[in-house]
């Protein structure tokens, strides 16, 4: 497991935050002692800590979680991508050498698809504040017990008995730890039902119910990603006041050319709603409506809105703007308005524009010969 301080762009780790601690990789047998030494060297105790880990040693995770609680740390899930590594893989030997050099690393931060699974969720539960991004992945499964014998070959019965004792010890340690950290032991009960070879990805309801992150409203900043095609992403999850269920929605912005853009909005298919309308607005006079009907597949609706860069840029000029879903249900007009943050939108829009294809030349009408 590697620990290092990263420096990114302005507001990379939140408003006014451009430095953070990155903790990534498998939780190995010596991770806790190295982590304590690392934290002792960090003078700024207010740096948020971003975890990206497939899990590992449970005992070490518990010990590290205790250190987070002593520090009053803020723990989040996110991938730190070191710029110094260039085209080298982030887990390659040259890149790990850069990260473990002791110098601050220039990096980008991503939450989409970042993982904290297996023993990692127990680790971050030690933090005084836990913030799980709407597009990050947290998962659990049962612990694997590894036993070692000396002085001869054990019988099958001896191995089974030792494995059971080890499993009981881990369960007692985790149960005691979760209680100390103010989390729900039901998390451990769930994990024990999942085979070690499998993984249960926690729903937002479970993340809240088990005490990992109880926020009712979580949104990511607008983030540009240049893969096969340049796209700006945003994900939001919010608790519905009526039934307490969390709704997760997604936005994708891409360009047709440097001036024509498409904003897609994805949500679960509305059950009995009729004649829905969906719009965004930063003032009553600037409402832009997504075109009906939406595309539907596998229980998901995708709404599209075509607009110019100039029109969309107006939404970068205010900290928040309105997103409104209106529908008729049982003869009643229902309107739900969400205040969306424009954090990251201005810079993401400019990065997207650079990747846009050139406008197609205007077609010339055929001339009679």
N, C-alpha and C positions, 0 to 999 in steps of 0.2 A: 504494500500500500504506500502511495506517495502523498506527501504533504508539502505544499508550497504556497507562497503568496503570489497572487496574480493581479495585474493592473490592466484595466481595459478602457474603453471609451467612456466619455462622460455619461453618467447614469447607467452604466452597464449592469450594475447590481442593484438598481433602484434609484429613485430621485436623490441626487447628491452623492451617490456611491459609485466609485470607480475602482476600488480595491477590495479584494476578498481572499479568503483562505480556501484553497482547493484541496479536497481529500478524495482520492480516487484509487480504484483497484481493489483487489481481494484483501480482506482483513486477515492478515497472516498471524503466525504465532508470536511475533515480537512487535506487533503494530502498536500496542498500548504504550510500551516503554518509549518507543521512538516518538509517538504522538505527544507524550508528556514533555519530552525534551524539546520538541518543536514548539509547543505552545509557550514554554518558558522563555524562548528567544523572541517571541512576538510581543512587542511593546504595546501595540494598539489592540486593546481587548475588545473593541467595538466592531471589528471586522466580521461580517457575516461569513459563515462556513458553508460551502457548497459540497455536497456529497454525490459521488457517482460510483456505485459499488455493486458487484454481484453477490456480496455477502462474504461469508467465511467463518472464522473462528468466533463462536458465540461468547466464550469467556472474555476474549479480547474486546468484543463489541460492548459488553457490559462495562468493562473497565474504562473504555473510552467514553461511554455515555456518562459515567460518573464525572469525568473530567469536564465534559461540556456543562454539566449542571454546576460544578464549582466555578466555572468561568462565567455563567449566566449567558451562554452563547445563543446566537440566532442560527438555526440550522435550516438549510434548504436543500433541494435536490436539483442539480444542474451539472452539465458537462462543461468543463473548462478546456478550451482548444488553444494550445500554445502556438502563437505565431512564429516563434523562433524555430519551431520544428519544420516549417516549410512543408515540403511534400512528404516528409517522413510520417509514418503512422504515429498516432499519439501514444501508443503503448510500445513503440519500438525502443531498442536500447539507446540510440542516440538521443531520442526525445526524453526518455526517462532520465538520462544524464543531465539534460538541461533543467528539468523540473526539480531534480534533487541537488542542484548545484548550490542552493542557498540564496541565490540571487532572485529578485522579483522577476516574474515572467510576464511578458506582454501577451495578452490572451483575449479571446472572445468567450462569451458565456451563452450557453444554450440550455433551455429547459425542455424543449420539445423532444420527447422520447428518452430523456435522461432517466436512468434507473437507480433505484435503491431497493434491493430485494434481499430475501433470505435473512441474514443476520443484520443487515444494514438498517432496517426500520427500528430495531431495538436500540441501535447506536444513537440514531437521531432523536429518539424519545428522551434521551438524557438532556437535550438542550432545553433551556428555559422557554424559548420560543421556537416553534416549528412551523414552517411555511412551505407547503407543498404546492407547486405550480399546477395550474389546471391541465397542463399537457405533460406532466412528469408521470413516471410509473413507479408505484410502490407495491411490492409483492411479498408474500410469505409462503413458507412450506415447513414441514416438520424437519427437525434437526437430524443430521446424520451423526451417529455415534461411532467413533473410531477407537478401538481398544487395541492395546499392545501387551503382549505377554513376554516374560523372560523366564528362562529356566525350563524350557521344554515346550512341547506342542500341546495346546489346550484341546480338550474334547469339545464337541459341538455343544454340549450342555454348559460347559464352563464359559464358552464364548457367548452363548445366549444370555446366561445369567449376568455376565459382566456388561454386556450391551444394555440390558434392562436397567442395571444399577446406574450406568452412565446416563441413560435417558431420564431416569427419575431425578438425578442430580441436576441436569440441565433444566428440567421443568421447575424444580424448586428454586433454582437461581433466577430464572427468568420471571417466575411469578412474584418473587420477593422484589426484584428490580422494578417490574412494572408498577407495583404498588407504591414503591418509594418515589417513582417519577410521576405519580398521579395519573397513570394510564390505566386502561381497562384490561384486566386479565383475560377477557373474552378474546382478545387478539391472539393470545397463546392457544386458547381452546380452538380457535379457527385454524391456526397454523398446524396443530397436531392432527387435523383431519385431512391434510394435504400431503401426499407422498413427497418424499425428498426429491424424487425425479421430476415432479410436476411443480407448478407455480400458480398460486392464486393471486391475481392482480386485484388489489383492493379498490372497491368502488368509492366514489366520493362520500357516500353515506357511511361506509365503513371507516374511512379515514377520519371522519368527524366523530363517529360513535366510539371508536377506540381511543380517542383523545390525541391523535397524532396532529391534526390541524382542524380546529372546530370553526373556522371562519365560514360565514354563510355566503360570502361573495369573493370570488378569486378570479382575477383576470391576468393574462400575460400582456406584456407590451407588444406593440406591433414589431415584428421581427422579419428582416429580409433573409432569405436563403437562396443561394444561387446553385441549384442542382442541375437537372436536365433543362430546367427552365426557371428563370427568376420568379420568385413568388414571395409575397409578404403574408405572414401568418399572424393570427390572433386566436386565442382560445379563452373561453369564459365558462365558469361553472358557478351557479348560484342556486340557493335553496328557495324553493317555491313556498311562499307563506301559507298557501292553502293546504297543501298536503305534506309539506316538509321534505319532498323529494328534490334532489339536486338535478338541475338541468344543465347539460353541457352543450355549448354551441361553438361553432367554428366560423372564422372568416378567412377568406383567401382573396388576395388582390394580385392580379397579373395584368400585363399590358398586351394590347394588340399591336400598338406602335408607340412612339414617344408621346402621343397626345390622346390616344384612346385606351381606356382602361376598363376592366371588368372586375366587379366586386361580388364574390359569391358568399352566401350565408347558408350555413348548414345546421339543421336542427332535426330532432326526432319528429316524425310525422304526427301532426295534430289529429287527434281522434275524431271528435265530432264537431270541429270548428268549420263554419261555413263562411264563404266570401272573405277570406283573410286578406289583409293588406299589410305590407311591411315597408317601413321607411326609415331613413336616417335624416337628422336635421341638427344644425347648430343655431338655428333661429327659425321662427315660424315661416318666414318667406323662403327658406332654402331647403324645404323638404324634398327629398329625392326618393322615389318609390321603386321598389324592386318589382320586376315584371312578373305577373302571374301567367300561367300556373307554374308551380315549381316542378322541377324534375324529381321523380320519386324512385327510390330503389332501396330494398331491404330495410324498410322502416325509417328511412331518412328522406327529408325534403331538402332540396338545394335550390335556393332562390338566387337569381342573377340581377345585377344592376350595371348597365353600361353608362359610363360617364367620362368626361374629359379630365385631363390632369388638372386643369385650372379649377374645375368644379370640386374635385376631390381635395385639392390643396387647401380649400377654405376650412376643411375639417382639422387641419393641423394648426390652425391659428387660435384655438381655444383648448384649455386643458381637458375638457370633456364635451361630448356631444350626445344627442338623444338618439336612441334606437327604439323604435316603437312597433309593436306587433298588435294589430287590431283584427278582431274577428267577430262574427255573429254566432252565438251558441244558445240554443233553446230560446231564440227570439230576443236575446239580449246582446247588446254591443259591449264587448270586452276589450279593453286596451291595456297593454303592458308596456311601460316605458323603462328602459334601462339606460343609465348614464355610463357611456363607454369612455374609457380613458384614451387620450390621443398620444400617450407616452410612446416614444419611439417612432411615431408615424412619419414625421417630417424626414428624418434621416433614412428610414426604410424606403420611403417613396423616391427619394433621390437615388438611392442605390439601385432600386428597381428600374428607374428610368434609363440608367446607363446600359442595362441589359436588353432594353426593348428593341425589337427589329425596326428597321427604317420604314417610314410610311411608303405604301405602294404608290407608284406614280399614277397620276390620273389617267383614266382611259381616254383615248382619242377616238372620236366618232369616225366611222368609216366614210371615206369620200367617194362620191360617184365618179367612175372613170369615164 
